[in-house]
Amino acid sequence: MIAPGWLKIKTQPIGISDVLSYLSQAPPIEASTGREVQIGGPDVLSYGEILDVMAVALGKRARPKIPVPFITPWLSSLWIGLVTPVDAGIARPLIEGLSTETIVTDNAASQLFDIHTAPFDATLRQAPAEDRSARLRSGSRHGA
């Protein structure tokens, strides 16, 4: 797979249920008021590694990636606009953000909150089960 250079950028993915735990616990914690509290999961991965873990979670094999430096955020957003239902104008700012590492540099969250975040692969296994449950509750049979 020909890939943009930003697949090497590191990030610290966090599961939605862990984010919701932080958000629900934050209001009564005075030390979290009026300040940035950085949160992230326990894994630090590149975006390319995230694709590999996701492939395994989906029962696919990870594809080799050849980084090509001339694939700009603009070109990437056009590609996303072609192969997904996401408009290129919406994709561009999201992709531009991928060129910046998003790693927790301030560990205040671990001192303020008693939350043990799940590893990335565990959050991926949890997501399809949550999606199936939501579809069943809504009465939808699509993809079930």
C-alpha positions as CSV (number, residue, x, y, z in Angstrom):
1,M,0.0,0.0,0.0
2,I,1.4,3.4,-0.9
3,A,1.0,5.5,2.2
4,P,1.4,9.1,3.3
5,G,4.4,9.9,5.5
6,W,2.2,10.7,8.5
7,L,1.6,7.0,9.0
8,K,4.9,7.2,11.1
9,I,3.5,9.8,13.4
10,K,2.9,8.5,17.0
11,T,-0.4,8.9,18.8
12,Q,-1.9,7.5,22.0
13,P,-5.4,6.1,21.1
14,I,-8.0,5.9,23.8
15,G,-11.3,4.0,23.8
16,I,-14.6,5.9,23.8
17,S,-15.7,4.3,27.0
18,D,-12.5,5.5,28.7
19,V,-13.1,9.1,27.4
20,L,-16.7,8.9,28.8
21,S,-15.3,7.8,32.1
22,Y,-13.0,10.8,32.3
23,L,-15.8,13.2,31.2
24,S,-18.3,11.8,33.7
25,Q,-15.8,11.9,36.6
26,A,-14.4,15.4,35.8
27,P,-17.1,17.8,37.1
28,P,-16.6,17.1,40.9
29,I,-12.8,17.1,40.6
30,E,-11.9,20.7,41.3
31,A,-8.3,20.2,40.2
32,S,-9.5,19.5,36.7
33,T,-11.5,22.8,36.4
34,G,-10.2,25.4,34.0
35,R,-7.2,23.4,32.8
36,E,-6.2,21.0,30.1
37,V,-6.1,17.4,31.3
38,Q,-4.4,15.1,28.7
39,I,-5.8,11.7,28.4
40,G,-4.7,8.7,26.3
41,G,-4.7,4.9,26.4
42,P,-1.7,2.8,27.5
43,D,-0.4,2.2,24.0
44,V,1.7,4.6,22.0
45,L,1.4,3.6,18.3
46,S,2.0,5.1,14.9
47,Y,-0.9,5.5,12.6
48,G,0.5,2.7,10.5
49,E,0.6,0.4,13.6
50,I,-3.0,1.3,14.3
51,L,-4.0,0.2,10.8
52,D,-2.1,-3.1,11.4
53,V,-3.9,-3.7,14.7
54,M,-7.2,-2.9,13.1
55,A,-6.5,-5.3,10.2
56,V,-5.9,-8.1,12.7
57,A,-9.0,-7.2,14.7
58,L,-11.0,-7.4,11.4
59,G,-9.5,-10.8,10.6
60,K,-7.3,-9.4,7.8
61,R,-3.6,-9.5,7.4
62,A,-1.6,-6.3,7.9
63,R,-0.5,-4.8,4.5
64,P,3.0,-3.6,3.9
65,K,3.1,0.2,3.6
66,I,5.5,2.2,1.5
67,P,5.6,5.8,2.8
68,V,5.6,8.4,0.0
69,P,6.5,11.9,1.2
70,F,4.8,13.8,-1.6
71,I,1.3,12.6,-0.6
72,T,0.1,15.8,1.0
73,P,-2.8,16.3,3.3
74,W,-4.7,17.8,0.4
75,L,-4.1,14.8,-1.8
76,S,-5.0,12.5,1.1
77,S,-8.2,14.3,1.6
78,L,-9.1,14.0,-2.0
79,W,-8.5,10.3,-1.9
80,I,-10.6,9.9,1.2
81,G,-13.4,11.9,-0.6
82,L,-13.2,9.3,-3.4
83,V,-13.2,6.1,-1.4
84,T,-15.4,7.0,1.6
85,P,-18.6,9.0,2.1
86,V,-16.5,11.8,3.9
87,D,-16.3,15.1,2.0
88,A,-12.7,16.1,1.1
89,G,-13.4,19.5,2.8
90,I,-14.1,17.8,6.1
91,A,-11.3,15.3,5.7
92,R,-8.6,17.8,5.0
93,P,-8.5,19.5,8.5
94,L,-8.7,16.0,10.1
95,I,-5.7,14.8,8.0
96,E,-3.7,17.9,8.6
97,G,-4.0,17.1,12.3
98,L,-2.4,13.7,11.7
99,S,1.0,15.4,11.1
100,T,1.3,16.3,14.8
101,E,2.1,13.7,17.5
102,T,-0.7,13.3,20.1
103,I,1.1,11.8,23.0
104,V,0.3,12.5,26.7
105,T,3.0,14.8,28.0
106,D,1.4,15.7,31.3
107,N,0.4,12.8,33.5
108,A,-2.0,14.8,35.7
109,A,-4.9,12.6,34.7
110,S,-3.3,9.6,36.4
111,Q,-3.1,11.7,39.6
112,L,-6.6,13.1,39.4
113,F,-8.6,10.2,38.2
114,D,-8.8,6.5,39.2
115,I,-9.2,5.2,35.6
116,H,-7.3,2.4,34.1
117,T,-7.6,2.8,30.3
118,A,-7.9,-0.3,28.0
119,P,-5.3,-1.2,25.5
120,F,-6.1,-0.3,21.9
121,D,-6.7,-3.8,20.7
122,A,-9.2,-4.4,23.5
123,T,-11.1,-1.3,22.6
124,L,-11.3,-2.6,19.0
125,R,-12.7,-5.9,20.2
126,Q,-15.3,-4.0,22.3
127,A,-16.5,-1.7,19.5
128,P,-18.2,-4.3,17.3
129,A,-20.0,-5.8,20.2
130,E,-21.3,-2.4,21.2
131,D,-22.3,-1.7,17.6
132,R,-24.3,-4.9,17.4
133,S,-26.0,-4.2,20.7
134,A,-27.0,-0.7,19.6
135,R,-28.4,-2.0,16.3
136,L,-30.4,-4.6,18.2
137,R,-31.8,-2.0,20.5
138,S,-32.8,0.3,17.6
139,G,-34.5,-2.6,15.8
140,S,-32.2,-2.5,12.9
141,R,-31.1,-5.7,11.2
142,H,-28.6,-4.2,8.8
143,G,-25.3,-6.0,9.2
144,A,-26.5,-8.1,12.1
